[in-house]
Amino acid sequence: MHELSDTKASAVDDAFLRVDCYAGHRGDSEPLRLHLGQRQVAVTEIIDRWLAPNHRYFKLRGDDGGVYLLRHDSIEDRWQLVLYDGGGMRQS
């Protein structure tokens, strides 16, 4: 396994991250768009999702080509960016 230089492994401050969601036909919310500071990233694909006792996790691909791992605290209704992988692509 190799590490990419564009990978951020630390959680991001709540003020930096906002997530717009879509309530699907079963009423479960799914991320639709991420707001990272002043930057907006549309979700183009939900690669994977899984549940933990008090959290839901989403592995997403954004319209910028990046892969994002988000954790949603269902009790506090709070989102956290756990991991970002830009795939070696640099944003200017």
C-alpha positions in Angstrom: 0.0 0.0 0.0 1.3 3.5 -0.8 0.5 6.9 0.5 -0.5 9.7 -1.8 0.7 13.2 -1.0 -2.8 14.6 -1.5 -4.3 12.5 1.3 -5.5 14.3 4.4 -6.0 11.9 7.3 -7.1 14.3 10.0 -10.6 15.4 10.7 -11.6 18.8 9.5 -13.1 21.6 11.7 -16.9 21.8 11.5 -16.8 25.4 10.4 -14.9 24.4 7.3 -17.3 21.6 6.2 -21.0 21.8 5.4 -22.9 19.0 3.6 -26.1 19.4 1.6 -28.1 16.2 1.6 -30.9 14.6 -0.4 -33.5 12.5 1.4 -33.9 9.3 -0.6 -37.1 7.3 -1.1 -36.5 5.6 2.3 -36.0 8.9 4.1 -32.2 8.3 4.6 -30.1 11.4 3.9 -27.3 11.1 1.3 -24.6 13.7 0.7 -25.3 15.7 -2.5 -22.8 18.5 -2.2 -19.9 19.4 0.0 -18.9 22.9 1.0 -15.3 23.0 2.0 -14.6 26.6 3.1 -15.4 28.7 0.0 -15.2 25.7 -2.4 -18.2 23.6 -3.5 -17.8 19.9 -4.6 -20.8 18.1 -6.1 -21.0 14.4 -5.3 -20.9 12.4 -8.5 -20.8 8.9 -7.0 -21.4 7.3 -3.6 -18.7 4.6 -3.8 -19.6 2.9 -0.5 -21.5 3.4 2.7 -21.6 1.6 6.0 -23.0 2.0 9.5 -21.4 2.1 12.9 -23.4 2.2 16.2 -23.6 6.0 16.3 -22.2 7.0 12.9 -22.8 6.6 9.2 -19.9 6.6 6.8 -19.9 7.6 3.1 -17.1 7.2 0.6 -17.7 9.6 -2.1 -16.3 10.8 -5.4 -16.6 14.5 -6.1 -16.8 16.4 -9.4 -13.2 17.5 -8.8 -12.1 13.8 -9.1 -11.3 13.6 -5.4 -12.4 10.8 -3.1 -13.8 11.8 0.3 -14.6 9.8 3.3 -17.3 11.5 5.5 -18.6 10.5 8.9 -22.1 11.6 10.0 -22.8 11.6 13.7 -26.5 10.7 13.7 -27.0 11.7 17.4 -25.5 15.2 17.0 -26.3 15.5 13.3 -22.7 16.5 12.6 -20.5 15.8 9.6 -16.8 15.2 9.6 -14.3 14.9 6.8 -12.2 11.9 7.8 -10.1 11.4 4.7 -9.5 13.1 1.3 -7.6 11.6 -1.6 -7.0 13.9 -4.6 -5.5 11.0 -6.6 -2.4 13.0 -7.3 -4.3 15.8 -9.0 -3.4 19.3 -7.9 -6.0 22.0 -7.7 -4.9 25.6 -8.6 
